Amino acid sequence: MIVLMLAVFAALIMLEAPGLVKKKLWLELTAYSVLMLIAIVISVLYLKQVEIPNPVKNTQYYVQNMFEFLFGFSYD
């Protein structure tokens, strides 16, 4: 299953990256590469059944505290 997933990612990279290099869009190529690397790592971890933390919980905690600090109320 991991081999199939990596093959799909490789196909996506082969479709997108040459156009970015040809147009010399280096910043976009860097952003694309970083995002693809993150997606590959998360996908492999998911297939290996590693517990991936939910980023929404931490974001919600910080947003709630920010609202309480800035506006003086909680929206619980």
C-alpha positions, 0 to 999 in steps of 0.5 A: 500500500505504501508503494502505491501511495508513493507511486501516486505522489511520484506521478504528481511530482512528475506532472507538476515540478517540470513546469515549475522548473521550466518557468523558473518559478523557484519560490513556488517550486520550494513551497510545492516541495515542502508541502508535498514532503509534509503530505508524504510524511503524514501519509506514510505515518497514517498508513503505518497507523501512527497516532497523528495529533489533531492540530485543531485542538491546539489552535482552538485552545490558543484562539479561545485564550486570545479572545479572552485576553483581547475581548474579555469574554469566553465563547464556550 
